[in-house]
């Protein structure tokens, strides 16, 4: 395969565009995992406080109806 065939596949066909999107998603996931590990290593002794925010926090302390 030469460069023109690869270019045509990646940028001018639907499966090629899907490959590009997949590569972009995979690259961003890898970068996120690396940065998350570095952050956790840097703040490993962080003590939780009452004001800490969590993505999976379902407690609605002041919003009971």
PQR file with spaces between the fields and no chain letter, atoms N, CA, C, O and H, PARSE charges and radii, in Angstrom:
ATOM       1  N    UNK     1       0.843   -1.184    0.000 -0.4000 1.5000
ATOM       2  CA   UNK     1       0.000    0.000    0.000 -0.0000 2.0000
ATOM       3  C    UNK     1       0.886    1.246    0.000  0.5500 1.7000
ATOM       4  O    UNK     1       1.847    1.346    0.764 -0.5500 1.4000
ATOM       5  N    UNK     2       0.555    2.148   -0.835 -0.4000 1.5000
ATOM       6  CA   UNK     2       1.293    3.407   -0.840 -0.0000 2.0000
ATOM       7  C    UNK     2       0.508    4.472   -0.062  0.5500 1.7000
ATOM       8  O    UNK     2      -0.596    4.223    0.421 -0.5500 1.4000
ATOM       9  H    UNK     2      -0.225    2.066   -1.455  0.4000 1.0000
ATOM      10  N    UNK     3       1.094    5.635    0.042 -0.4000 1.5000
ATOM      11  CA   UNK     3       0.502    6.709    0.840 -0.0000 2.0000
ATOM      12  C    UNK     3      -0.862    7.134    0.307  0.5500 1.7000
ATOM      13  O    UNK     3      -1.767    7.422    1.090 -0.5500 1.4000
ATOM      14  H    UNK     3       1.991    5.838   -0.350  0.4000 1.0000
ATOM      15  N    UNK     4      -1.018    7.176   -0.999 -0.4000 1.5000
ATOM      16  CA   UNK     4      -2.291    7.614   -1.590 -0.0000 2.0000
ATOM      17  C    UNK     4      -3.429    6.664   -1.240  0.5500 1.7000
ATOM      18  O    UNK     4      -4.549    7.113   -0.996 -0.5500 1.4000
ATOM      19  H    UNK     4      -0.283    6.942   -1.635  0.4000 1.0000
ATOM      20  N    UNK     5      -3.165    5.363   -1.210 -0.4000 1.5000
ATOM      21  CA   UNK     5      -4.203    4.392   -0.857 -0.0000 2.0000
ATOM      22  C    UNK     5      -4.594    4.513    0.613  0.5500 1.7000
ATOM      23  O    UNK     5      -5.771    4.438    0.965 -0.5500 1.4000
ATOM      24  H    UNK     5      -2.255    4.998   -1.408  0.4000 1.0000
ATOM      25  N    UNK     6      -3.597    4.698    1.453 -0.4000 1.5000
ATOM      26  CA   UNK     6      -3.883    4.860    2.883 -0.0000 2.0000
ATOM      27  C    UNK     6      -4.677    6.143    3.122  0.5500 1.7000
ATOM      28  O    UNK     6      -5.642    6.140    3.885 -0.5500 1.4000
ATOM      29  H    UNK     6      -2.641    4.759    1.167  0.4000 1.0000
ATOM      30  N    UNK     7      -4.280    7.230    2.479 -0.4000 1.5000
ATOM      31  CA   UNK     7      -4.987    8.503    2.611 -0.0000 2.0000
ATOM      32  C    UNK     7      -6.428    8.357    2.139  0.5500 1.7000
ATOM      33  O    UNK     7      -7.355    8.813    2.808 -0.5500 1.4000
ATOM      34  H    UNK     7      -3.496    7.233    1.859  0.4000 1.0000
ATOM      35  N    UNK     8      -6.615    7.722    0.990 -0.4000 1.5000
ATOM      36  CA   UNK     8      -7.964    7.530    0.447 -0.0000 2.0000
ATOM      37  C    UNK     8      -8.814    6.721    1.423  0.5500 1.7000
ATOM      38  O    UNK     8      -9.970    7.063    1.671 -0.5500 1.4000
ATOM      39  H    UNK     8      -5.862    7.352    0.446  0.4000 1.0000
ATOM      40  N    UNK     9      -8.245    5.646    1.981 -0.4000 1.5000
ATOM      41  CA   UNK     9      -9.010    4.821    2.911 -0.0000 2.0000
ATOM      42  C    UNK     9      -9.390    5.603    4.165  0.5500 1.7000
ATOM      43  O    UNK     9     -10.544    5.570    4.592 -0.5500 1.4000
ATOM      44  H    UNK     9      -7.306    5.368    1.781  0.4000 1.0000
ATOM      45  N    UNK    10      -8.419    6.310    4.758 -0.4000 1.5000
ATOM      46  CA   UNK    10      -8.671    6.971    6.038 -0.0000 2.0000
ATOM      47  C    UNK    10      -9.587    8.182    5.936  0.5500 1.7000
ATOM      48  O    UNK    10     -10.391    8.421    6.837 -0.5500 1.4000
ATOM      49  H    UNK    10      -7.482    6.337    4.411  0.4000 1.0000
ATOM      50  N    UNK    11      -9.484    8.946    4.865 -0.4000 1.5000
ATOM      51  CA   UNK    11     -10.201   10.218    4.813 -0.0000 2.0000
ATOM      52  C    UNK    11     -11.352   10.262    3.811  0.5500 1.7000
ATOM      53  O    UNK    11     -12.116   11.228    3.797 -0.5500 1.4000
ATOM      54  H    UNK    11      -8.832    8.752    4.132  0.4000 1.0000
ATOM      55  N    UNK    12     -11.490    9.237    2.975 -0.4000 1.5000
ATOM      56  CA   UNK    12     -12.523    9.300    1.949 -0.0000 2.0000
ATOM      57  C    UNK    12     -13.494    8.133    1.987  0.5500 1.7000
ATOM      58  O    UNK    12     -14.354    8.025    1.112 -0.5500 1.4000
ATOM      59  H    UNK    12     -10.870    8.452    2.986  0.4000 1.0000
ATOM      60  N    UNK    13     -13.380    7.249    2.985 -0.4000 1.5000
ATOM      61  CA   UNK    13     -14.328    6.146    3.113 -0.0000 2.0000
ATOM      62  C    UNK    13     -14.889    6.140    4.530  0.5500 1.7000
ATOM      63  O    UNK    13     -14.226    6.577    5.471 -0.5500 1.4000
ATOM      64  H    UNK    13     -12.682    7.336    3.696  0.4000 1.0000
ATOM      65  N    UNK    14     -16.100    5.646    4.673 -0.4000 1.5000
ATOM      66  CA   UNK    14     -16.732    5.591    5.998 -0.0000 2.0000
ATOM      67  C    UNK    14     -15.966    4.681    6.965  0.5500 1.7000
ATOM      68  O    UNK    14     -15.762    5.074    8.114 -0.5500 1.4000
ATOM      69  H    UNK    14     -16.638    5.291    3.908  0.4000 1.0000
ATOM      70  N    UNK    15     -15.534    3.482    6.551 -0.4000 1.5000
ATOM      71  CA   UNK    15     -14.746    2.665    7.493 -0.0000 2.0000
ATOM      72  C    UNK    15     -13.444    3.349    7.911  0.5500 1.7000
ATOM      73  O    UNK    15     -13.016    3.208    9.057 -0.5500 1.4000
ATOM      74  H    UNK    15     -15.700    3.162    5.618  0.4000 1.0000
ATOM      75  N    UNK    16     -12.819    4.077    7.011 -0.4000 1.5000
ATOM      76  CA   UNK    16     -11.589    4.791    7.347 -0.0000 2.0000
ATOM      77  C    UNK    16     -11.831    5.884    8.367  0.5500 1.7000
ATOM      78  O    UNK    16     -11.031    6.078    9.282 -0.5500 1.4000
ATOM      79  H    UNK    16     -13.166    4.192    6.080  0.4000 1.0000
ATOM      80  N    UNK    17     -12.935    6.598    8.210 -0.4000 1.5000
ATOM      81  CA   UNK    17     -13.285    7.638    9.183 -0.0000 2.0000
ATOM      82  C    UNK    17     -13.592    6.994   10.534  0.5500 1.7000
ATOM      83  O    UNK    17     -13.257    7.546   11.582 -0.5500 1.4000
ATOM      84  H    UNK    17     -13.585    6.441    7.467  0.4000 1.0000
ATOM      85  N    UNK    18     -14.229    5.827   10.503 -0.4000 1.5000
ATOM      86  CA   UNK    18     -14.467    5.094   11.747 -0.0000 2.0000
ATOM      87  C    UNK    18     -13.174    4.700   12.430  0.5500 1.7000
ATOM      88  O    UNK    18     -13.068    4.763   13.654 -0.5500 1.4000
ATOM      89  H    UNK    18     -14.501    5.378    9.651  0.4000 1.0000
ATOM      90  N    UNK    19     -12.185    4.292   11.640 -0.4000 1.5000
ATOM      91  CA   UNK    19     -10.874    3.958   12.193 -0.0000 2.0000
ATOM      92  C    UNK    19     -10.249    5.190   12.838  0.5500 1.7000
ATOM      93  O    UNK    19      -9.698    5.097   13.935 -0.5500 1.4000
ATOM      94  H    UNK    19     -12.271    4.241   10.645  0.4000 1.0000
ATOM      95  N    UNK    20     -10.325    6.332   12.180 -0.4000 1.5000
ATOM      96  CA   UNK    20      -9.770    7.564   12.743 -0.0000 2.0000
ATOM      97  C    UNK    20     -10.464    7.946   14.051  0.5500 1.7000
ATOM      98  O    UNK    20      -9.805    8.348   15.009 -0.5500 1.4000
ATOM      99  H    UNK    20     -10.772    6.407   11.289  0.4000 1.0000
ATOM     100  N    UNK    21     -11.786    7.821   14.091 -0.4000 1.5000
ATOM     101  CA   UNK    21     -12.529    8.128   15.315 -0.0000 2.0000
ATOM     102  C    UNK    21     -12.128    7.157   16.423  0.5500 1.7000
ATOM     103  O    UNK    21     -11.918    7.567   17.565 -0.5500 1.4000
ATOM     104  H    UNK    21     -12.321    7.494   13.312  0.4000 1.0000
ATOM     105  N    UNK    22     -12.023    5.876   16.088 -0.4000 1.5000
ATOM     106  CA   UNK    22     -11.612    4.876   17.072 -0.0000 2.0000
ATOM     107  C    UNK    22     -10.222    5.141   17.619  0.5500 1.7000
ATOM     108  O    UNK    22      -9.989    5.017   18.822 -0.5500 1.4000
ATOM     109  H    UNK    22     -12.193    5.543   15.161  0.4000 1.0000
ATOM     110  N    UNK    23      -9.295    5.506   16.736 -0.4000 1.5000
ATOM     111  CA   UNK    23      -7.934    5.829   17.179 -0.0000 2.0000
ATOM     112  C    UNK    23      -7.950    7.052   18.095  0.5500 1.7000
ATOM     113  O    UNK    23      -7.232    7.086   19.094 -0.5500 1.4000
ATOM     114  H    UNK    23      -9.484    5.606   15.759  0.4000 1.0000
ATOM     115  N    UNK    24      -8.762    8.051   17.761 -0.4000 1.5000
ATOM     116  CA   UNK    24      -8.868    9.241   18.603 -0.0000 2.0000
ATOM     117  C    UNK    24      -9.431    8.919   19.980  0.5500 1.7000
ATOM     118  O    UNK    24      -8.936    9.420   20.989 -0.5500 1.4000
ATOM     119  H    UNK    24      -9.345    8.022   16.949  0.4000 1.0000
ATOM     120  N    UNK    25     -10.468    8.080   20.023 -0.4000 1.5000
ATOM     121  CA   UNK    25     -11.047    7.693   21.313 -0.0000 2.0000
ATOM     122  C    UNK    25     -10.053    6.895   22.146  0.5500 1.7000
ATOM     123  O    UNK    25      -9.909    7.134   23.345 -0.5500 1.4000
ATOM     124  H    UNK    25     -10.870    7.672   19.203  0.4000 1.0000
ATOM     125  N    UNK    26      -9.374    5.956   21.517 -0.4000 1.5000
ATOM     126  CA   UNK    26      -8.395    5.144   22.230 -0.0000 2.0000
ATOM     127  C    UNK    26      -7.252    5.999   22.766  0.5500 1.7000
ATOM     128  O    UNK    26      -6.814    5.812   23.901 -0.5500 1.4000
ATOM     129  H    UNK    26      -9.491    5.762   20.543  0.4000 1.0000
ATOM     130  N    UNK    27      -6.773    6.927   21.962 -0.4000 1.5000
ATOM     131  CA   UNK    27      -5.689    7.810   22.402 -0.0000 2.0000
ATOM     132  C    UNK    27      -6.132    8.671   23.582  0.5500 1.7000
ATOM     133  O    UNK    27      -5.371    8.854   24.532 -0.5500 1.4000
ATOM     134  H    UNK    27      -7.129    7.080   21.040  0.4000 1.0000
ATOM     135  N    UNK    28      -7.357    9.203   23.534 -0.4000 1.5000
ATOM     136  CA   UNK    28      -7.821   10.051   24.634 -0.0000 2.0000
ATOM     137  C    UNK    28      -8.027    9.238   25.908  0.5500 1.7000
ATOM     138  O    UNK    28      -7.767    9.745   27.000 -0.5500 1.4000
ATOM     139  H    UNK    28      -7.976    9.054   22.762  0.4000 1.0000
ATOM     140  N    UNK    29      -8.483    8.001   25.799 -0.4000 1.5000
ATOM     141  CA   UNK    29      -8.641    7.151   26.981 -0.0000 2.0000
ATOM     142  C    UNK    29      -7.285    6.849   27.605  0.5500 1.7000
ATOM     143  O    UNK    29      -7.141    6.880   28.827 -0.5500 1.4000
ATOM     144  H    UNK    29      -8.694    7.590   24.913  0.4000 1.0000
ATOM     145  N    UNK    30      -6.291    6.555   26.770 -0.4000 1.5000
ATOM     146  CA   UNK    30      -4.950    6.273   27.286 -0.0000 2.0000
ATOM     147  C    UNK    30      -4.385    7.491   28.007  0.5500 1.7000
ATOM     148  O    UNK    30      -3.811    7.359   29.087 -0.5500 1.4000
ATOM     149  H    UNK    30      -6.408    6.530   25.777  0.4000 1.0000
ATOM     150  N    UNK    31      -4.541    8.672   27.422 -0.4000 1.5000
ATOM     151  CA   UNK    31      -4.048    9.901   28.053 -0.0000 2.0000
ATOM     152  C    UNK    31      -4.777   10.145   29.374  0.5500 1.7000
ATOM     153  O    UNK    31      -4.146   10.524   30.362 -0.5500 1.4000
ATOM     154  H    UNK    31      -5.007    8.779   26.544  0.4000 1.0000
ATOM     155  N    UNK    32      -6.089    9.935   29.408 -0.4000 1.5000
ATOM     156  CA   UNK    32      -6.861   10.138   30.642 -0.0000 2.0000
ATOM     157  C    UNK    32      -6.404    9.192   31.744  0.5500 1.7000
ATOM     158  O    UNK    32      -6.282    9.604   32.898 -0.5500 1.4000
ATOM     159  H    UNK    32      -6.601    9.628   28.606  0.4000 1.0000
ATOM     160  N    UNK    33      -6.152    7.934   31.407 -0.4000 1.5000
ATOM     161  CA   UNK    33      -5.701    6.967   32.409 -0.0000 2.0000
ATOM     162  C    UNK    33      -4.334    7.365   32.957  0.5500 1.7000
ATOM     163  O    UNK    33      -4.109    7.315   34.166 -0.5500 1.4000
ATOM     164  H    UNK    33      -6.251    7.600   30.469  0.4000 1.0000
ATOM     165  N    UNK    34      -3.428    7.757   32.075 -0.4000 1.5000
ATOM     166  CA   UNK    34      -2.091    8.171   32.516 -0.0000 2.0000
ATOM     167  C    UNK    34      -2.176    9.388   33.432  0.5500 1.7000
ATOM     168  O    UNK    34      -1.537    9.416   34.484 -0.5500 1.4000
ATOM     169  H    UNK    34      -3.611    7.798   31.093  0.4000 1.0000
ATOM     170  N    UNK    35      -2.955   10.389   33.044 -0.4000 1.5000
ATOM     171  CA   UNK    35      -3.071   11.593   33.867 -0.0000 2.0000
ATOM     172  C    UNK    35      -3.770   11.309   35.190  0.5500 1.7000
ATOM     173  O    UNK    35      -3.412   11.896   36.211 -0.5500 1.4000
ATOM     174  H    UNK    35      -3.474   10.366   32.189  0.4000 1.0000
ATOM     175  N    UNK    36      -4.760   10.422   35.192 -0.4000 1.5000
ATOM     176  CA   UNK    36      -5.449   10.065   36.435 -0.0000 2.0000
ATOM     177  C    UNK    36      -4.491    9.365   37.391  0.5500 1.7000
ATOM     178  O    UNK    36      -4.504    9.641   38.591 -0.5500 1.4000
ATOM     179  H    UNK    36      -5.051    9.945   34.363  0.4000 1.0000
ATOM     180  N    UNK    37      -3.667    8.470   36.878 -0.4000 1.5000
ATOM     181  CA   UNK    37      -2.695    7.785   37.733 -0.0000 2.0000
ATOM     182  C    UNK    37      -1.686    8.766   38.320  0.5500 1.7000
ATOM     183  O    UNK    37      -1.338    8.673   39.497 -0.5500 1.4000
ATOM     184  H    UNK    37      -3.657    8.245   35.904  0.4000 1.0000
ATOM     185  N    UNK    38      -1.217    9.702   37.505 -0.4000 1.5000
ATOM     186  CA   UNK    38      -0.269   10.703   38.014 -0.0000 2.0000
ATOM     187  C    UNK    38      -0.918   11.559   39.095  0.5500 1.7000
ATOM     188  O    UNK    38      -0.284   11.878   40.101 -0.5500 1.4000
ATOM     189  H    UNK    38      -1.499    9.778   36.548  0.4000 1.0000
ATOM     190  N    UNK    39      -2.174   11.930   38.893 -0.4000 1.5000
ATOM     191  CA   UNK    39      -2.880   12.749   39.879 -0.0000 2.0000
ATOM     192  C    UNK    39      -3.080   11.980   41.175  0.5500 1.7000
ATOM     193  O    UNK    39      -2.868   12.529   42.257 -0.5500 1.4000
ATOM     194  H    UNK    39      -2.689   11.671   38.076  0.4000 1.0000
ATOM     195  N    UNK    40      -3.481   10.729   41.084 -0.4000 1.5000
ATOM     196  CA   UNK    40      -3.675    9.936   42.304 -0.0000 2.0000
ATOM     197  C    UNK    40      -2.363    9.713   43.040  0.5500 1.7000
ATOM     198  O    UNK    40      -2.335    9.696   44.271 -0.5500 1.4000
ATOM     199  H    UNK    40      -3.653   10.283   40.206  0.4000 1.0000
ATOM     200  N    UNK    41      -1.271    9.541   42.289 -0.4000 1.5000
ATOM     201  CA   UNK    41       0.032    9.362   42.924 -0.0000 2.0000
ATOM     202  C    UNK    41       0.460   10.644   43.633  0.5500 1.7000
ATOM     203  O    UNK    41       1.051   10.595   44.712 -0.5500 1.4000
ATOM     204  H    UNK    41      -1.294    9.555   41.290  0.4000 1.0000
ATOM     205  N    UNK    42       0.162   11.785   43.027 -0.4000 1.5000
ATOM     206  CA   UNK    42       0.553   13.062   43.612 -0.0000 2.0000
ATOM     207  C    UNK    42      -0.264   13.378   44.863  0.5500 1.7000
ATOM     208  O    UNK    42       0.274   13.925   45.825 -0.5500 1.4000
ATOM     209  H    UNK    42      -0.318   11.825   42.151  0.4000 1.0000
ATOM     210  N    UNK    43      -1.546   13.043   44.864 -0.4000 1.5000
ATOM     211  CA   UNK    43      -2.427   13.370   45.986 -0.0000 2.0000
ATOM     212  C    UNK    43      -2.856   12.114   46.742  0.5500 1.7000
ATOM     213  O    UNK    43      -4.018   11.998   47.130 -0.5500 1.4000
ATOM     214  H    UNK    43      -1.983   12.599   44.082  0.4000 1.0000
ATOM     215  N    UNK    44      -1.934   11.172   46.956 -0.4000 1.5000
ATOM     216  CA   UNK    44      -2.287    9.905   47.600 -0.0000 2.0000
ATOM     217  C    UNK    44      -2.663   10.069   49.067  0.5500 1.7000
ATOM     218  O    UNK    44      -3.399    9.242   49.604 -0.5500 1.4000
ATOM     219  H    UNK    44      -0.989   11.266   46.641  0.4000 1.0000
ATOM     220  N    UNK    45      -2.180   11.110   49.724 -0.4000 1.5000
ATOM     221  CA   UNK    45      -2.480   11.301   51.141 -0.0000 2.0000
ATOM     222  C    UNK    45      -3.593   12.322   51.360  0.5500 1.7000
ATOM     223  O    UNK    45      -3.703   12.887   52.448 -0.5500 1.4000
ATOM     224  H    UNK    45      -1.581   11.782   49.288  0.4000 1.0000
ATOM     225  N    UNK    46      -4.404   12.564   50.362 -0.4000 1.5000
ATOM     226  CA   UNK    46      -5.508   13.518   50.464 -0.0000 2.0000
ATOM     227  C    UNK    46      -6.610   12.930   51.339  0.5500 1.7000
ATOM     228  O    UNK    46      -7.152   11.866   51.040 -0.5500 1.4000
ATOM     229  H    UNK    46      -4.315   12.105   49.477  0.4000 1.0000
ATOM     230  N    UNK    47      -6.931   13.629   52.413 -0.4000 1.5000
ATOM     231  CA   UNK    47      -8.005   13.176   53.292 -0.0000 2.0000
ATOM     232  C    UNK    47      -9.334   13.732   52.804  0.5500 1.7000
ATOM     233  O    UNK    47      -9.427   14.897   52.416 -0.5500 1.4000
ATOM     234  H    UNK    47      -6.491   14.493   52.656  0.4000 1.0000
ATOM     235  N    UNK    48     -10.356   12.895   52.828 -0.4000 1.5000
ATOM     236  CA   UNK    48     -11.677   13.334   52.387 -0.0000 2.0000
ATOM     237  C    UNK    48     -12.266   14.301   53.402  0.5500 1.7000
ATOM     238  O    UNK    48     -12.150   14.114   54.613 -0.5500 1.4000
ATOM     239  H    UNK    48     -10.281   11.949   53.143  0.4000 1.0000
ATOM     240  N    UNK    49     -12.904   15.342   52.868 -0.4000 1.5000
ATOM     241  CA   UNK    49     -13.600   16.295   53.719 -0.0000 2.0000
ATOM     242  C    UNK    49     -15.075   16.271   53.350  0.5500 1.7000
ATOM     243  O    UNK    49     -15.482   15.590   52.410 -0.5500 1.4000
ATOM     244  H    UNK    49     -12.998   15.493   51.884  0.4000 1.0000
ATOM     245  N    UNK    50     -15.857   17.013   54.092 -0.4000 1.5000
ATOM     246  CA   UNK    50     -17.294   17.049   53.836 -0.0000 2.0000
ATOM     247  C    UNK    50     -17.614   17.731   52.508  0.5500 1.7000
ATOM     248  O    UNK    50     -18.636   17.437   51.889 -0.5500 1.4000
ATOM     249  H    UNK    50     -15.526   17.566   54.856  0.4000 1.0000
ATOM     250  N    UNK    51     -16.749   18.635   52.074 -0.4000 1.5000
ATOM     251  CA   UNK    51     -16.989   19.386   50.848 -0.0000 2.0000
ATOM     252  C    UNK    51     -16.465   18.697   49.593  0.5500 1.7000
ATOM     253  O    UNK    51     -16.638   19.225   48.494 -0.5500 1.4000
ATOM     254  H    UNK    51     -15.919   18.873   52.577  0.4000 1.0000
ATOM     255  N    UNK    52     -15.827   17.529   49.724 -0.4000 1.5000
ATOM     256  CA   UNK    52     -15.311   16.829   48.541 -0.0000 2.0000
ATOM     257  C    UNK    52     -16.461   16.398   47.647  0.5500 1.7000
ATOM     258  O    UNK    52     -17.516   15.970   48.116 -0.5500 1.4000
ATOM     259  H    UNK    52     -15.686   17.100   50.616  0.4000 1.0000
ATOM     260  N    UNK    53     -16.230   16.523   46.353 -0.4000 1.5000
ATOM     261  CA   UNK    53     -17.240   16.178   45.361 -0.0000 2.0000
ATOM     262  C    UNK    53     -16.925   14.811   44.788  0.5500 1.7000
ATOM     263  O    UNK    53     -15.760   14.500   44.542 -0.5500 1.4000
ATOM     264  H    UNK    53     -15.374   16.871   45.972  0.4000 1.0000
ATOM     265  N    UNK    54     -17.941   13.989   44.570 -0.4000 1.5000
ATOM     266  CA   UNK    54     -17.742   12.674   43.985 -0.0000 2.0000
ATOM     267  C    UNK    54     -18.749   12.480   42.866  0.5500 1.7000
ATOM     268  O    UNK    54     -19.903   12.892   42.977 -0.5500 1.4000
ATOM     269  H    UNK    54     -18.887   14.243   44.770  0.4000 1.0000
ATOM     270  N    UNK    55     -18.306   11.856   41.797 -0.4000 1.5000
ATOM     271  CA   UNK    55     -19.182   11.603   40.656 -0.0000 2.0000
ATOM     272  C    UNK    55     -20.324   10.673   41.038  0.5500 1.7000
ATOM     273  O    UNK    55     -21.434   10.812   40.525 -0.5500 1.4000
ATOM     274  H    UNK    55     -17.368   11.522   41.707  0.4000 1.0000
ATOM     275  N    UNK    56     -20.062    9.727   41.933 -0.4000 1.5000
ATOM     276  CA   UNK    56     -21.055    8.724   42.294 -0.0000 2.0000
ATOM     277  C    UNK    56     -21.740    9.020   43.619  0.5500 1.7000
ATOM     278  O    UNK    56     -22.325    8.122   44.224 -0.5500 1.4000
ATOM     279  H    UNK    56     -19.160    9.615   42.350  0.4000 1.0000
ATOM     280  N    UNK    57     -21.676   10.256   44.078 -0.4000 1.5000
ATOM     281  CA   UNK    57     -22.294   10.637   45.341 -0.0000 2.0000
ATOM     282  C    UNK    57     -23.782   10.859   45.124  0.5500 1.7000
ATOM     283  O    UNK    57     -24.182   11.809   44.451 -0.5500 1.4000
ATOM     284  H    UNK    57     -21.200   10.986   43.588  0.4000 1.0000
ATOM     285  N    UNK    58     -24.600    9.984   45.693 -0.4000 1.5000
ATOM     286  CA   UNK    58     -26.051   10.090   45.536 -0.0000 2.0000
ATOM     287  C    UNK    58     -26.722   10.736   46.740  0.5500 1.7000
ATOM     288  O    UNK    58     -27.947   10.859   46.771 -0.5500 1.4000
ATOM     289  H    UNK    58     -24.275    9.212   46.240  0.4000 1.0000
ATOM     290  N    UNK    59     -25.945   11.145   47.720 -0.4000 1.5000
ATOM     291  CA   UNK    59     -26.523   11.757   48.913 -0.0000 2.0000
ATOM     292  C    UNK    59     -27.018   13.153   48.587  0.5500 1.7000
ATOM     293  O    UNK    59     -26.265   13.998   48.105 -0.5500 1.4000
ATOM     294  H    UNK    59     -24.950   11.044   47.694  0.4000 1.0000
ATOM     295  N    UNK    60     -28.283   13.380   48.855 -0.4000 1.5000
ATOM     296  CA   UNK    60     -28.870   14.703   48.664 -0.0000 2.0000
ATOM     297  C    UNK    60     -29.276   15.200   50.044  0.5500 1.7000
ATOM     298  O    UNK    60     -30.445   15.124   50.424 -0.5500 1.4000
ATOM     299  H    UNK    60     -28.895   12.693   49.247  0.4000 1.0000
ATOM     300  N    UNK    61     -28.300   15.709   50.790 -0.4000 1.5000
ATOM     301  CA   UNK    61     -28.523   16.062   52.189 -0.0000 2.0000
ATOM     302  C    UNK    61     -29.565   17.156   52.372  0.5500 1.7000
ATOM     303  O    UNK    61     -30.476   17.004   53.185 -0.5500 1.4000
ATOM     304  H    UNK    61     -27.351   15.771   50.482  0.4000 1.0000
ATOM     305  N    UNK    62     -29.449   18.251   51.636 -0.4000 1.5000
ATOM     306  CA   UNK    62     -30.327   19.381   51.868 -0.0000 2.0000
ATOM     307  C    UNK    62     -31.470   19.495   50.878  0.5500 1.7000
ATOM     308  O    UNK    62     -32.210   20.478   50.916 -0.5500 1.4000
ATOM     309  H    UNK    62     -28.708   18.375   50.975  0.4000 1.0000
ATOM     310  N    UNK    63     -31.639   18.532   50.001 -0.4000 1.5000
ATOM     311  CA   UNK    63     -32.646   18.659   48.949 -0.0000 2.0000
ATOM     312  C    UNK    63     -33.752   17.623   49.072  0.5500 1.7000
ATOM     313  O    UNK    63     -34.249   17.130   48.059 -0.5500 1.4000
ATOM     314  H    UNK    63     -31.038   17.733   49.971  0.4000 1.0000
ATOM     315  N    UNK    64     -34.140   17.289   50.279 -0.4000 1.5000
ATOM     316  CA   UNK    64     -35.212   16.316   50.450 -0.0000 2.0000
ATOM     317  C    UNK    64     -36.554   17.023   50.309  0.5500 1.7000
ATOM     318  O    UNK    64     -36.798   18.042   50.955 -0.5500 1.4000
ATOM     319  H    UNK    64     -33.736   17.689   51.101  0.4000 1.0000
ATOM     320  N    UNK    65     -37.416   16.481   49.466 -0.4000 1.5000
ATOM     321  CA   UNK    65     -38.740   17.087   49.228 -0.0000 2.0000
ATOM     322  C    UNK    65     -39.816   16.303   49.907  0.5500 1.7000
ATOM     323  O    UNK    65     -40.991   16.661   49.818 -0.5500 1.4000
ATOM     324  H    UNK    65     -37.218   15.653   48.941  0.4000 1.0000
